[in-house]
């Protein structure tokens, strides 16, 4: 976040130095910070901060707070003294306070017979308050924005938890996984099963041939899409570097990170976020913790957080999922754009600037950019090597290709960049889907929005043990099954929203993924064991055998070709021998799919937690350095944007 063209930022110690202020120093400063000059803060340093704030295009009071040049508590205590009103460290709010409206406005009524209001003014709202010098609503008190948010959460914990879990299913039950399989779906499935069974007793060969033909159309679509995506040119870095936007012209950018039991990577995450090449005054970073996650809270307390980072504790509630935590923070997002990262992520420093430039050049119906995810701990184990190949094929070949041809895309769970208003309008994430990213990608397409590839990389940590990998993959496959269920409740409506070809594409990337994972080992065996007349009789046997063998060979090609193309793009050709192991690797995916099917009936919203901070290697050489340098990084004051 350092920019060598700008002057050095004064430290928070220097801000308070300089002796008594001159007689006119108070009036020579912006009113938002002028009162600090009368309380021991250096007028010269306050003027320097004012110049830098103008350069960044942000209110100077926000500049001081975001760069920790003055602590939040110090600033708002001084403001309360200037206004001659009480400062409240634990305001008791009336139930008339509203979420999220009161937090956005920075004002809420106080509880008790005396009444009155407590203010937590931000940015430009300070100037009118200081100019009027009187309480706008009668009795007045001041608190900090972070204390104010906690107070609102105390009053409305249950309502906030309910909103995060149920806002989408209450407003659009057909788009959520909360209610599971509906009665019409069960009736339809039962009817088709009975008809197939009855017909199977009369003409078993024809029924089997019909089922196989239907599934073959789905698998053929998967093969065509994967091979076609491999032919499209989608390099891992931008072909042209967009013009650097002036800091003053950049919008506020919200980043949401849901954390649970992430003490190992807490300081690593903060270090990665502070390295983003984006003005700190324009960042609105929200770390969402669960109420019982003391270990992560302790780790964050021990780390000096920049003023742009806010820690939010999600009220206890059900289900305990990542999307529910994201929904707690989304109503509070102040940014024009919102990005989602995972705890272990290390995004490319220029990713936010590239996203802003990309959004500006794209039509308004493009509301999501999917950045590239790449595995950093490749050499930890044989699993991480195969995971690296899989991610390279998915994020460097398949997803960019799907975006280019206009096919719906199951998003990755991180490094998604959204237009905040559109994300709110569509109800945020489905808290009841354990692969909320896949669901959101299909829902975006159904609502007429588009997703575009963002050629910027984010480093991720892959699970290195079979147990951790299996749990993570089981959750992913369960979420894909939930996505298939929720978006098949009204197939006619889905078809009309997507159109024929995009509907077929959605089937390919969701239902095709589920069925191919479930039946991959069985079809592999059948293709080798079936004879010409085993299914459809001798007359059509040779044609059937030729078609099935062709589809099988093309399927293998659809696995190998994208992987090889992706490894070339990522300059990871040393992993080419491992591509030969992918057919066996997808056998493990099938095991995870069957586990997911069982969990779907027994524990549909159970969230398999993936532990992070266990990587032993770093392909880029950065992963191992982050942890060692994190403490040093956070002990220094970050330079201005």
C-alpha positions as CSV (number, residue, x, y, z in Angstrom):
1,X,0.0,0.0,0.0
2,X,3.1,2.2,-0.1
3,X,3.4,4.9,-2.8
4,X,6.8,6.4,-3.1
5,X,5.4,9.5,-4.8
6,X,3.8,10.7,-1.5
7,X,5.3,12.4,1.6
8,X,6.0,10.4,4.7
9,X,3.0,9.9,7.0
10,X,3.4,11.3,10.5
11,X,3.3,8.7,13.3
12,X,0.7,8.7,15.9
13,X,3.3,9.7,18.4
14,X,4.4,12.6,16.2
15,X,0.8,13.7,15.9
16,X,0.7,14.6,19.6
17,X,4.1,16.4,19.6
18,X,4.9,20.0,18.9
19,X,4.0,21.8,22.1
20,X,1.2,24.2,22.6
21,X,-0.7,25.1,19.4
22,X,-0.7,28.6,18.1
23,X,-3.6,30.9,18.7
24,X,-5.1,30.5,15.2
25,X,-4.2,26.8,14.7
26,X,-7.6,25.6,15.7
27,X,-9.4,27.7,13.0
28,X,-6.8,27.0,10.3
29,X,-7.6,23.3,10.3
30,X,-10.7,21.5,8.9
31,X,-13.5,21.6,11.5
32,X,-13.5,17.7,11.6
33,X,-10.1,17.7,13.3
34,X,-9.6,21.3,14.4
35,X,-10.7,20.5,18.0
36,X,-7.7,18.1,18.3
37,X,-5.3,21.1,18.1
38,X,-6.6,22.3,21.4
39,X,-5.9,19.0,23.1
40,X,-2.2,18.6,22.7
41,X,-1.9,17.4,19.1
42,X,0.6,19.1,16.8
43,X,-1.1,21.5,14.4
44,X,1.7,21.1,11.8
45,X,1.2,17.3,11.8
46,X,-2.6,17.7,11.6
47,X,-2.1,20.0,8.6
48,X,0.2,17.4,7.0
49,X,-2.5,14.8,7.5
50,X,-5.0,17.1,5.9
51,X,-2.9,17.4,2.8
52,X,-2.5,13.6,2.5
53,X,-6.3,13.1,3.1
54,X,-7.0,15.5,0.2
55,X,-4.6,13.5,-1.9
56,X,-6.4,10.3,-1.0
57,X,-9.9,11.9,-1.6
58,X,-11.1,11.1,1.9
59,X,-12.3,13.1,5.0
60,X,-9.3,13.9,7.2
61,X,-10.9,12.4,10.3
62,X,-11.3,9.1,8.5
63,X,-7.6,9.4,7.3
64,X,-6.4,9.7,10.9
65,X,-8.4,6.8,12.1
66,X,-7.8,4.4,9.2
67,X,-4.0,4.9,9.6
68,X,-4.1,4.6,13.4
69,X,-2.6,8.0,13.8
70,X,-5.1,8.4,16.6
71,X,-7.0,5.7,18.3
72,X,-10.7,5.5,17.8
73,X,-11.4,5.9,21.6
74,X,-9.1,8.9,21.8
75,X,-10.7,10.7,18.9
76,X,-14.3,10.2,20.0
77,X,-13.5,11.1,23.6
78,X,-12.0,14.3,22.4
79,X,-15.0,14.9,20.2
80,X,-17.3,14.4,23.2
81,X,-15.3,16.9,25.2
82,X,-15.4,19.4,22.4
83,X,-19.2,19.1,22.3
84,X,-19.5,19.0,26.1
85,X,-21.5,15.8,26.1
86,X,-20.8,12.4,27.7
87,X,-18.7,9.7,26.1
88,X,-20.3,6.2,26.5
89,X,-18.0,3.2,26.4
90,X,-21.0,0.8,26.7
91,X,-24.1,2.6,25.4
92,X,-27.5,1.0,26.3
93,X,-29.7,1.4,23.3
94,X,-33.4,1.4,23.1
95,X,-35.1,-1.4,21.2
96,X,-36.1,1.3,18.7
97,X,-32.6,1.1,17.4
98,X,-32.5,-0.5,13.9
99,X,-30.2,-2.9,12.2
100,X,-28.5,-2.0,9.9
101,X,-30.1,1.4,9.5
102,X,-28.9,2.8,12.9
103,X,-25.3,1.6,12.3
104,X,-25.2,3.2,8.8
105,X,-26.6,6.5,10.1
106,X,-24.5,6.4,13.3
107,X,-27.4,7.4,15.6
108,X,-29.7,5.5,17.8
109,X,-32.0,6.2,20.8
110,X,-30.8,5.5,24.3
111,X,-32.6,3.2,26.7
112,X,-34.0,4.5,30.0
113,X,-36.5,7.2,31.1
114,X,-34.1,10.1,30.3
115,X,-34.1,9.2,26.7
116,X,-31.8,11.0,24.3
117,X,-29.6,9.7,21.6
118,X,-26.1,8.4,21.1
119,X,-24.0,9.3,18.1
120,X,-21.1,7.6,16.4
121,X,-20.5,10.0,13.5
122,X,-18.2,9.1,10.6
123,X,-16.6,11.0,7.8
124,X,-18.4,14.1,6.5
125,X,-21.2,13.8,9.2
126,X,-18.8,15.4,11.8
127,X,-18.8,18.8,10.2
128,X,-22.5,19.6,10.6
129,X,-22.4,18.4,14.2
130,X,-19.4,20.5,15.1
131,X,-20.8,23.5,13.3
132,X,-24.2,23.4,15.1
133,X,-22.7,22.8,18.6
134,X,-26.0,21.5,19.8
135,X,-27.7,18.2,20.1
136,X,-30.0,17.6,17.2
137,X,-32.3,15.3,19.1
138,X,-32.2,16.6,22.7
139,X,-30.0,14.8,25.2
140,X,-26.9,13.6,23.4
141,X,-23.9,11.3,24.0
142,X,-21.0,10.2,21.9
143,X,-19.4,6.7,21.3
144,X,-17.1,5.1,18.8
145,X,-18.5,3.4,15.7
146,X,-17.1,0.0,16.8
147,X,-18.7,0.3,20.3
148,X,-21.9,1.6,18.6
149,X,-22.1,-1.5,16.4
150,X,-21.6,-3.8,19.3
151,X,-24.4,-2.0,21.2
152,X,-26.8,-2.5,18.2
153,X,-25.8,-6.2,18.1
154,X,-26.6,-6.6,21.8
155,X,-30.1,-5.2,21.4
156,X,-30.9,-7.1,18.2
157,X,-28.8,-10.3,18.4
158,X,-31.7,-12.6,17.6
159,X,-33.1,-10.5,14.8
160,X,-29.6,-10.2,13.2
161,X,-29.1,-13.9,13.4
162,X,-32.5,-14.6,11.9
163,X,-32.0,-12.1,9.1
164,X,-28.6,-13.6,8.2
165,X,-30.0,-17.1,8.1
166,X,-33.5,-16.5,6.7
167,X,-33.7,-13.3,4.7
168,X,-33.3,-15.1,1.4
169,X,-35.5,-18.2,2.1
170,X,-38.2,-16.0,3.6
171,X,-38.3,-13.7,0.5
172,X,-37.6,-16.3,-2.1
173,X,-38.0,-19.8,-0.7
174,X,-37.6,-21.4,-4.1
175,X,-34.0,-20.1,-4.3
176,X,-32.8,-21.4,-1.0
177,X,-31.8,-24.8,0.3
178,X,-33.4,-24.3,3.7
179,X,-36.6,-26.3,3.1
180,X,-34.8,-29.2,1.4
181,X,-36.6,-31.4,-1.1
182,X,-40.2,-30.2,-1.6
183,X,-43.2,-32.4,-1.8
184,X,-43.6,-31.8,-5.6
185,X,-40.0,-32.8,-6.1
186,X,-40.5,-36.0,-4.1
187,X,-43.7,-36.8,-6.0
188,X,-42.0,-36.2,-9.4
189,X,-39.0,-38.3,-8.5
190,X,-41.3,-41.1,-7.1
191,X,-43.4,-41.0,-10.2
192,X,-40.5,-41.2,-12.6
193,X,-39.0,-44.0,-10.6
194,X,-42.2,-46.0,-10.7
195,X,-42.6,-45.5,-14.4
196,X,-39.1,-46.5,-15.0
197,X,-39.5,-49.6,-12.9
198,X,-42.7,-50.6,-14.6
199,X,-41.3,-50.0,-18.1
200,X,-38.1,-51.8,-17.0
201,X,-40.0,-55.0,-16.4
202,X,-41.6,-54.8,-19.9
203,X,-38.6,-53.6,-21.9
204,X,-35.5,-53.5,-19.7
205,X,-33.1,-52.9,-22.6
206,X,-35.0,-49.9,-23.9
207,X,-35.3,-48.3,-20.4
208,X,-31.6,-48.8,-19.7
209,X,-30.7,-47.4,-23.1
210,X,-32.9,-44.4,-22.5
211,X,-31.4,-43.6,-19.2
212,X,-27.9,-44.1,-20.6
213,X,-28.7,-41.8,-23.5
214,X,-30.0,-39.1,-21.3
215,X,-26.9,-39.2,-19.0
216,X,-24.7,-39.4,-22.1
217,X,-26.1,-36.1,-23.4
218,X,-25.2,-34.5,-20.0
219,X,-21.7,-36.0,-20.0
220,X,-21.2,-35.0,-23.6
221,X,-22.0,-31.4,-22.7
222,X,-19.4,-31.6,-20.0
223,X,-16.8,-33.0,-22.4
224,X,-17.6,-30.3,-25.1
225,X,-17.4,-27.5,-22.6
226,X,-14.1,-28.6,-21.0
227,X,-12.5,-29.1,-24.4
228,X,-13.8,-25.9,-25.9
229,X,-12.6,-23.9,-22.8
230,X,-9.2,-25.3,-23.4
231,X,-9.1,-23.7,-26.9
232,X,-9.9,-20.2,-25.6
233,X,-7.0,-17.8,-24.8
234,X,-7.3,-16.8,-21.1
235,X,-3.8,-16.0,-19.7
236,X,-3.3,-15.9,-16.0
237,X,-2.4,-12.2,-16.1
238,X,-4.1,-9.2,-17.9
239,X,-3.2,-8.9,-21.5
240,X,-3.3,-5.1,-21.1
241,X,-2.6,-3.3,-17.8
242,X,-5.4,-0.7,-17.2
243,X,-4.4,2.8,-16.5
244,X,-3.7,3.4,-12.8
245,X,-6.6,5.2,-11.2
246,X,-5.8,8.1,-8.9
247,X,-6.4,7.3,-5.3
248,X,-8.9,10.1,-4.9
249,X,-11.1,8.6,-7.7
250,X,-11.1,5.1,-6.2
251,X,-14.4,4.0,-4.5
252,X,-14.7,2.5,-1.0
253,X,-14.1,-1.2,-1.3
254,X,-15.5,-3.7,1.3
255,X,-13.7,-6.9,2.1
256,X,-15.5,-9.6,4.1
257,X,-13.6,-12.5,5.6
258,X,-15.5,-15.1,7.7
259,X,-13.2,-16.7,10.3
260,X,-13.7,-19.6,12.6
261,X,-10.8,-21.2,14.6
262,X,-8.2,-19.5,12.5
263,X,-5.7,-18.5,15.2
264,X,-2.8,-20.0,13.1
265,X,-3.4,-17.6,10.2
266,X,-4.8,-14.5,11.8
267,X,-1.7,-12.4,11.6
268,X,-0.9,-13.9,8.2
269,X,-4.3,-12.7,7.0
270,X,-3.8,-9.2,8.3
271,X,-0.4,-9.0,6.7
272,X,-1.9,-10.1,3.3
273,X,-4.7,-7.6,3.5
274,X,-2.4,-4.7,4.4
275,X,-0.2,-5.4,1.4
276,X,-3.1,-4.7,-1.0
277,X,-2.3,-1.8,-3.3
278,X,-5.3,0.2,-2.3
279,X,-5.7,3.4,-0.1
280,X,-6.3,2.3,3.4
281,X,-8.8,5.1,3.8
282,X,-10.9,3.5,1.0
283,X,-10.8,0.0,2.6
284,X,-13.7,-1.3,4.7
285,X,-12.5,-4.7,5.9
286,X,-14.9,-6.8,8.0
287,X,-13.6,-9.9,9.9
288,X,-16.7,-11.9,11.0
289,X,-16.1,-14.2,14.0
290,X,-18.5,-16.7,15.7
291,X,-19.5,-15.9,19.2
292,X,-17.7,-19.0,20.7
293,X,-14.5,-18.5,18.8
294,X,-12.3,-17.2,21.6
295,X,-9.1,-18.4,20.1
296,X,-9.4,-16.3,16.9
297,X,-10.6,-13.3,18.9
298,X,-7.5,-13.6,21.2
299,X,-5.2,-13.9,18.2
300,X,-6.7,-10.8,16.6
301,X,-6.4,-8.9,19.9
302,X,-2.7,-9.7,20.0
303,X,-2.3,-8.3,16.5
304,X,-2.3,-4.6,15.8
305,X,-5.2,-4.0,13.4
306,X,-5.2,-1.1,11.0
307,X,-8.1,1.3,11.4
308,X,-9.8,0.0,8.3
309,X,-10.4,-3.4,9.8
310,X,-13.5,-4.0,11.9
311,X,-14.1,-7.2,13.9
312,X,-17.8,-8.3,13.9
313,X,-19.0,-11.1,16.2
314,X,-21.9,-12.9,14.6
315,X,-24.7,-13.6,17.1
316,X,-25.3,-17.3,17.9
317,X,-27.7,-18.9,15.5
318,X,-28.5,-21.7,13.1
319,X,-27.1,-22.8,10.7
320,X,-23.4,-22.4,11.7
321,X,-22.1,-21.8,8.1
322,X,-19.8,-19.4,6.4
323,X,-22.6,-17.8,4.3
324,X,-24.6,-17.0,7.4
325,X,-21.5,-15.1,8.7
326,X,-21.1,-13.3,5.4
327,X,-24.8,-12.3,5.6
328,X,-24.2,-10.7,9.0
329,X,-21.6,-8.3,7.5
330,X,-23.2,-7.6,4.1
331,X,-25.8,-5.1,5.4
332,X,-23.0,-3.1,7.0
333,X,-20.8,-3.0,3.8
334,X,-19.9,0.6,3.0
335,X,-18.1,-0.1,-0.3
336,X,-19.4,0.3,-3.8
337,X,-17.8,-3.1,-4.4
338,X,-17.5,-6.1,-2.0
339,X,-14.9,-8.9,-2.1
340,X,-14.9,-12.1,-0.2
341,X,-11.7,-13.8,0.9
342,X,-10.9,-16.9,3.0
343,X,-8.7,-16.8,6.1
344,X,-5.6,-18.3,4.4
345,X,-5.8,-16.2,1.2
346,X,-3.0,-14.1,-0.1
347,X,-4.5,-12.0,-3.0
348,X,-2.3,-10.3,-5.5
349,X,-1.7,-6.8,-4.2
350,X,-3.2,-5.2,-7.3
351,X,-6.4,-7.3,-7.4
352,X,-8.7,-4.6,-6.1
353,X,-7.5,-1.9,-8.5
354,X,-7.8,-4.3,-11.4
355,X,-11.4,-5.2,-10.2
356,X,-12.3,-1.5,-10.1
357,X,-11.0,-0.9,-13.6
358,X,-12.7,-4.0,-14.9
359,X,-16.1,-3.1,-13.4
360,X,-15.8,0.4,-14.9
361,X,-15.2,-1.0,-18.4
362,X,-18.0,-3.7,-18.2
363,X,-21.8,-3.4,-18.6
364,X,-23.9,-2.9,-15.5
365,X,-25.3,-6.4,-15.7
366,X,-21.8,-7.8,-14.9
367,X,-22.1,-7.8,-11.1
368,X,-19.4,-10.4,-10.2
369,X,-15.8,-10.9,-11.1
370,X,-14.2,-14.3,-10.2
371,X,-10.4,-14.1,-9.6
372,X,-8.1,-17.0,-10.1
373,X,-7.3,-19.3,-7.2
374,X,-4.0,-21.1,-7.2
375,X,-2.5,-23.5,-4.6
376,X,0.7,-22.3,-2.9
377,X,1.6,-25.4,-0.8
378,X,1.9,-27.6,-3.9
379,X,4.7,-29.8,-2.6
380,X,3.2,-30.7,0.8
381,X,1.9,-34.1,-0.4
382,X,0.7,-36.0,-3.4
383,X,-2.8,-34.7,-2.7
384,X,-1.7,-31.0,-2.8
385,X,0.0,-31.7,-6.2
386,X,-3.2,-33.1,-7.6
387,X,-5.2,-30.3,-6.0
388,X,-2.9,-27.8,-7.7
389,X,-3.6,-29.3,-11.1
390,X,-7.3,-29.4,-10.4
391,X,-7.5,-25.8,-9.3
392,X,-5.3,-24.7,-12.3
393,X,-7.7,-26.5,-14.7
394,X,-10.8,-25.0,-13.0
395,X,-9.7,-21.4,-12.5
396,X,-7.3,-20.9,-15.3
397,X,-9.1,-22.8,-18.1
398,X,-12.7,-23.9,-17.3
399,X,-14.2,-20.9,-15.4
400,X,-12.7,-18.3,-17.8
401,X,-14.0,-20.3,-20.7
402,X,-17.4,-20.6,-19.2
403,X,-17.5,-16.9,-18.6
404,X,-16.5,-16.1,-22.2
405,X,-19.2,-18.3,-23.7
406,X,-21.8,-16.9,-21.3
407,X,-22.5,-20.2,-19.4
408,X,-23.5,-20.0,-15.8
409,X,-20.5,-20.4,-13.4
410,X,-20.4,-22.1,-10.0
411,X,-18.3,-19.5,-8.3
412,X,-15.2,-20.3,-6.2
413,X,-15.7,-19.7,-2.5
414,X,-13.3,-16.9,-2.3
415,X,-11.9,-14.0,-4.4
416,X,-15.4,-13.1,-5.6
417,X,-15.8,-9.4,-6.3
418,X,-19.4,-8.0,-6.4
419,X,-21.2,-4.8,-7.0
420,X,-22.5,-4.4,-3.5
421,X,-25.9,-3.0,-4.4
422,X,-26.7,-6.0,-6.7
423,X,-25.5,-8.5,-4.1
424,X,-27.8,-7.0,-1.5
425,X,-30.7,-6.9,-3.9
426,X,-30.5,-10.6,-4.7
427,X,-30.5,-11.5,-1.0
428,X,-26.8,-12.2,-0.4
429,X,-25.7,-15.8,0.2
430,X,-27.9,-18.8,1.0
431,X,-27.0,-19.6,4.6
432,X,-28.4,-23.1,4.2
433,X,-26.2,-24.2,1.3
434,X,-22.8,-25.5,2.4
435,X,-21.3,-24.6,-1.1
436,X,-22.8,-21.1,-1.2
437,X,-20.5,-20.1,-4.0
438,X,-21.9,-22.6,-6.5
439,X,-25.5,-21.7,-5.6
440,X,-24.8,-18.0,-5.9
441,X,-23.3,-18.4,-9.4
442,X,-26.4,-20.1,-10.7
443,X,-28.7,-17.6,-8.9
444,X,-26.8,-14.7,-10.5
445,X,-27.5,-16.3,-13.9
446,X,-31.2,-16.9,-13.2
447,X,-31.6,-13.2,-12.2
448,X,-30.1,-12.0,-15.4
449,X,-26.6,-11.1,-14.1
450,X,-23.3,-12.0,-15.6
451,X,-20.0,-13.2,-14.2
452,X,-16.6,-12.3,-15.8
453,X,-13.2,-13.7,-15.2
454,X,-10.7,-11.5,-13.3
455,X,-7.1,-12.4,-14.4
456,X,-5.6,-11.9,-11.0
457,X,-4.4,-14.6,-8.7
458,X,-5.1,-15.4,-5.0
459,X,-2.8,-17.9,-3.2
460,X,-4.7,-20.6,-1.3
461,X,-3.7,-23.4,1.0
462,X,-4.8,-26.9,0.0
463,X,-5.5,-29.7,2.6
464,X,-2.5,-32.0,2.6
465,X,-4.0,-35.1,4.3
466,X,-6.6,-37.5,2.9
467,X,-9.0,-37.0,5.9
468,X,-9.0,-33.2,5.6
469,X,-9.3,-33.3,1.8
470,X,-12.2,-35.8,2.1
471,X,-14.1,-33.7,4.6
472,X,-13.7,-30.6,2.4
473,X,-14.7,-32.4,-0.8
474,X,-17.7,-34.0,0.9
475,X,-19.0,-30.5,1.9
476,X,-18.4,-29.2,-1.6
477,X,-20.3,-32.1,-3.2
478,X,-23.1,-31.8,-0.7
479,X,-23.5,-28.2,-1.6
480,X,-23.6,-29.0,-5.3
481,X,-26.5,-31.4,-4.6
482,X,-28.3,-28.7,-2.6
483,X,-27.8,-26.4,-5.5
484,X,-29.4,-28.9,-7.9
485,X,-32.3,-29.4,-5.6
486,X,-33.0,-25.7,-4.9
487,X,-32.8,-24.7,-8.6
488,X,-34.9,-27.6,-9.9
489,X,-38.0,-26.8,-7.9
490,X,-39.5,-24.8,-10.7
491,X,-37.8,-26.1,-13.9
492,X,-40.1,-24.2,-16.2
493,X,-39.3,-20.9,-14.5
494,X,-35.6,-21.7,-14.5
495,X,-35.7,-22.5,-18.2
496,X,-37.5,-19.2,-19.0
497,X,-35.0,-17.2,-17.0
498,X,-31.9,-18.8,-18.5
499,X,-33.0,-19.8,-22.0
500,X,-32.4,-23.2,-23.6
501,X,-28.6,-23.1,-23.9
502,X,-27.8,-21.5,-20.6
503,X,-30.3,-23.9,-18.9
504,X,-28.4,-26.8,-20.5
505,X,-25.1,-25.2,-19.4
506,X,-26.4,-24.9,-15.8
507,X,-27.4,-28.6,-15.9
508,X,-23.9,-29.5,-17.2
509,X,-22.0,-27.6,-14.5
510,X,-24.2,-28.6,-11.5
511,X,-26.2,-31.9,-12.2
512,X,-23.4,-33.1,-14.5
513,X,-20.8,-32.5,-11.8
514,X,-22.9,-34.5,-9.3
515,X,-23.8,-37.4,-11.5
516,X,-20.3,-37.8,-13.0
517,X,-18.8,-37.8,-9.5
518,X,-21.3,-40.4,-8.2
519,X,-21.1,-42.8,-11.1
520,X,-17.6,-42.3,-12.5
521,X,-16.3,-45.6,-11.2
522,X,-19.3,-47.5,-12.3
523,X,-19.4,-46.2,-15.8
524,X,-15.6,-46.7,-16.1
525,X,-16.1,-50.4,-15.3
526,X,-19.2,-50.8,-17.6
527,X,-17.3,-49.3,-20.5
528,X,-14.7,-52.0,-20.2
529,X,-17.0,-54.9,-19.4
530,X,-20.0,-54.4,-21.7
531,X,-20.3,-56.3,-24.9
532,X,-22.1,-55.3,-28.1
533,X,-25.4,-56.9,-27.1
534,X,-25.4,-56.4,-23.3
535,X,-27.8,-53.4,-23.3
536,X,-29.6,-52.7,-26.5
537,X,-29.4,-56.0,-28.3
538,X,-27.2,-57.1,-31.2
539,X,-28.8,-54.9,-33.8
540,X,-27.7,-51.7,-32.1
541,X,-24.9,-53.2,-30.1
542,X,-22.0,-52.2,-32.2
543,X,-23.2,-48.6,-32.5
544,X,-23.8,-48.4,-28.8
545,X,-20.4,-49.8,-28.0
546,X,-18.7,-47.4,-30.4
547,X,-20.6,-44.4,-28.9
548,X,-19.9,-45.4,-25.3
549,X,-16.2,-46.0,-26.0
550,X,-15.9,-42.7,-27.8
551,X,-17.5,-40.8,-25.0
552,X,-15.2,-42.6,-22.5
553,X,-12.1,-41.6,-24.4
554,X,-13.3,-38.0,-24.9
555,X,-14.1,-37.9,-21.2
556,X,-10.5,-38.8,-20.4
557,X,-9.4,-36.2,-22.8
558,X,-11.6,-33.6,-21.1
559,X,-9.8,-34.4,-17.8
560,X,-6.3,-34.4,-19.2
561,X,-6.3,-31.6,-21.8
562,X,-7.5,-28.7,-19.6
563,X,-5.0,-29.8,-16.9
564,X,-2.1,-29.7,-19.4
565,X,-3.2,-26.3,-20.8
566,X,-3.5,-24.9,-17.3
567,X,-0.1,-26.2,-16.2
568,X,1.5,-24.5,-19.2
569,X,-0.3,-21.3,-18.4
570,X,0.8,-21.5,-14.8
571,X,4.4,-22.5,-15.8
572,X,4.0,-25.7,-13.7
573,X,5.0,-28.2,-16.3
574,X,7.0,-30.1,-13.7
575,X,3.6,-31.4,-12.5
576,X,2.7,-33.0,-15.9
577,X,3.5,-36.6,-14.8
578,X,0.9,-36.2,-12.1
579,X,-1.8,-35.6,-14.7
580,X,-1.7,-39.3,-15.3
581,X,-2.9,-39.8,-11.8
582,X,-6.0,-37.7,-12.2
583,X,-8.3,-40.6,-13.2
584,X,-7.6,-42.2,-9.9
585,X,-7.9,-38.9,-8.1
586,X,-11.4,-38.5,-9.4
587,X,-12.2,-41.9,-8.0
588,X,-11.6,-40.3,-4.6
589,X,-14.0,-37.5,-5.6
590,X,-16.6,-40.2,-6.2
591,X,-16.1,-41.5,-2.6
592,X,-16.7,-37.9,-1.4
593,X,-19.8,-37.6,-3.5
594,X,-21.4,-40.7,-2.0
595,X,-20.5,-39.5,1.5
596,X,-22.1,-36.2,0.6
597,X,-25.3,-38.0,-0.5
598,X,-25.5,-39.7,2.9
599,X,-24.9,-36.4,4.7
600,X,-27.5,-34.7,2.6
601,X,-30.1,-36.9,4.3
602,X,-28.6,-37.0,7.8
603,X,-26.9,-33.6,8.3
604,X,-27.6,-31.3,5.4
605,X,-26.1,-28.1,6.9
606,X,-23.2,-29.7,8.8
607,X,-20.1,-27.7,7.9
608,X,-16.8,-29.7,7.7
609,X,-14.3,-27.1,9.0
610,X,-11.0,-27.0,7.0
611,X,-8.0,-26.1,9.2
612,X,-5.5,-23.7,7.8
613,X,-2.0,-22.6,8.7
614,X,-0.6,-26.2,8.3
615,X,1.3,-25.8,5.1
616,X,4.9,-27.0,5.1
617,X,5.9,-25.7,1.6
618,X,5.4,-22.7,-0.5
619,X,5.5,-22.8,-4.3
620,X,5.9,-19.1,-4.6
621,X,8.3,-18.7,-1.7
622,X,5.9,-16.3,-0.1
623,X,3.8,-18.5,2.1
624,X,6.5,-19.4,4.6
625,X,7.7,-15.8,4.8
626,X,4.3,-14.4,5.6
627,X,4.0,-15.9,9.1
628,X,7.5,-14.9,10.1
629,X,7.1,-11.4,8.9
630,X,3.6,-10.8,10.1
631,X,4.5,-9.6,13.5
632,X,7.1,-7.2,12.1
633,X,4.7,-5.9,9.5
634,X,2.0,-5.1,11.9
635,X,4.4,-3.4,14.3
636,X,5.1,-0.7,11.7
637,X,2.8,2.0,10.5
638,X,1.6,1.4,7.0
639,X,2.6,4.2,4.5
640,X,-0.2,6.1,2.8
641,X,-1.7,4.8,-0.4
